[in-house]
């Protein structure tokens, strides 16, 4: 299994911002997931190789997924953070592009170890 590498997590107060980074490139679909204790793993945002993006309703307007091809890095800019955003965040990738539209966590074969995001009220 390919190991991806995330960074940028931390603890912030509500309303704050964080930017997560993942050293990943060359995949059909790349994305970010999160999982809070006792909850199912949630799809946060995806970035397809053609540049199209999809966001979960819960983060729409607050989070932005982007890619820097030159740096071979995937980003998740998180603004206006809420306590409900507290979770372990994972970078994931699929060799095919279709999971960006239809896939869930089980459709992504490559994962990072996760980076913790904690938002205090």
C-alpha distance (Angstrom), angle and dihedral (degrees) to the residues before:
residue distance angle dihedral
X1 . . .
X2 3.81 . .
X3 3.78 114.2 .
X4 3.80 117.3 -142.1
X5 3.78 124.0 -163.0
X6 3.81 125.6 -131.8
X7 3.77 128.9 -175.4
X8 3.79 139.8 168.4
X9 3.79 103.4 71.8
X10 3.76 122.8 134.8
X11 3.78 146.4 125.3
X12 3.79 122.1 -62.6
X13 3.77 138.6 161.6
X14 3.77 122.1 -106.0
X15 3.78 110.7 -76.2
X16 3.78 93.3 30.2
X17 3.78 130.1 118.8
X18 3.77 139.0 -125.3
X19 3.78 134.1 179.2
X20 3.77 120.0 -147.4
X21 3.79 121.8 -158.3
X22 3.78 132.2 -161.7
X23 3.79 127.1 -170.6
X24 3.78 98.3 -135.3
X25 3.79 135.2 128.3
X26 3.77 142.7 154.1
X27 3.81 98.8 44.7
X28 3.77 128.5 125.9
X29 3.79 91.9 -129.7
X30 3.77 131.2 17.5
X31 3.75 127.6 -179.5
X32 3.75 154.0 152.2
X33 3.79 127.4 -108.6
X34 3.77 132.0 179.6
X35 3.76 136.4 -159.9
X36 3.77 128.4 -166.3
X37 3.81 123.1 -163.2
X38 3.79 110.8 -75.6
X39 3.79 92.5 7.2
X40 3.78 134.7 106.5
X41 3.76 118.4 -104.3
X42 3.78 107.3 -90.4
X43 3.76 128.5 -149.0
X44 3.80 107.8 -126.6
X45 3.79 106.1 175.1
X46 3.79 140.9 -22.8
X47 3.77 134.4 -154.3
X48 3.79 118.4 -158.4
X49 3.79 122.5 -154.3
X50 3.79 90.5 -108.8
X51 3.80 89.4 59.5
X52 3.79 98.9 -104.8
X53 3.80 117.2 139.9
X54 3.79 136.5 -159.5
X55 3.80 127.0 -166.3
X56 3.75 134.4 -163.9
X57 3.79 112.2 -112.3
X58 3.79 90.1 -119.1
X59 3.82 92.4 63.9
X60 3.79 102.1 29.4
X61 3.78 110.5 130.2
X62 3.79 93.5 15.1
X63 3.82 104.8 59.9
X64 3.79 128.7 52.6
X65 3.79 126.4 -165.1
X66 3.79 117.8 -157.9
X67 3.77 142.4 159.0
X68 3.78 132.7 -138.2
X69 3.79 104.6 -155.5
X70 3.79 94.0 -170.0
X71 3.80 91.9 54.2
X72 3.81 93.3 37.1
X73 3.77 89.0 -132.0
X74 3.80 134.2 136.1
X75 3.81 117.5 -150.7
X76 3.77 137.0 -161.9
X77 3.78 112.2 -163.5
X78 3.80 109.0 -162.1
X79 3.79 118.5 -166.0
X80 3.80 132.8 173.4
X81 3.76 90.3 22.9
X82 3.79 118.8 -159.2
X83 3.80 131.0 -159.7
X84 3.81 86.8 -110.4
X85 3.81 88.1 65.8
X86 3.80 90.5 66.6
X87 3.79 107.0 121.3
X88 3.75 146.3 107.0
X89 3.78 107.0 -78.7
X90 3.79 121.3 -148.2
X91 3.76 133.4 -165.4
X92 3.80 113.0 -141.8
X93 3.78 138.9 178.9
X94 3.78 140.9 -167.1
X95 3.78 128.3 -161.2
X96 3.80 89.9 -134.6
X97 3.77 127.5 60.2
X98 3.80 97.8 -138.7
X99 3.84 96.1 80.8
X100 3.80 87.6 67.6
X101 3.79 87.5 70.9
X102 3.79 104.5 28.8
X103 3.77 108.8 12.5
X104 3.77 133.6 104.1
X105 3.79 128.3 -164.7
X106 3.80 91.7 -73.2
X107 3.81 89.5 62.1
X108 3.80 94.0 59.3
X109 3.77 113.8 83.5
X110 3.80 100.4 -173.6
X111 3.79 124.1 63.2
X112 3.74 142.8 170.4
X113 3.79 124.8 -133.0
X114 3.79 92.6 -104.8
X115 3.78 135.4 -113.1
X116 3.80 122.2 -125.0
X117 3.79 120.6 -121.9
X118 3.78 116.9 -169.7
X119 3.80 122.1 -177.3
X120 3.80 118.3 -168.3
X121 3.78 123.4 -153.9
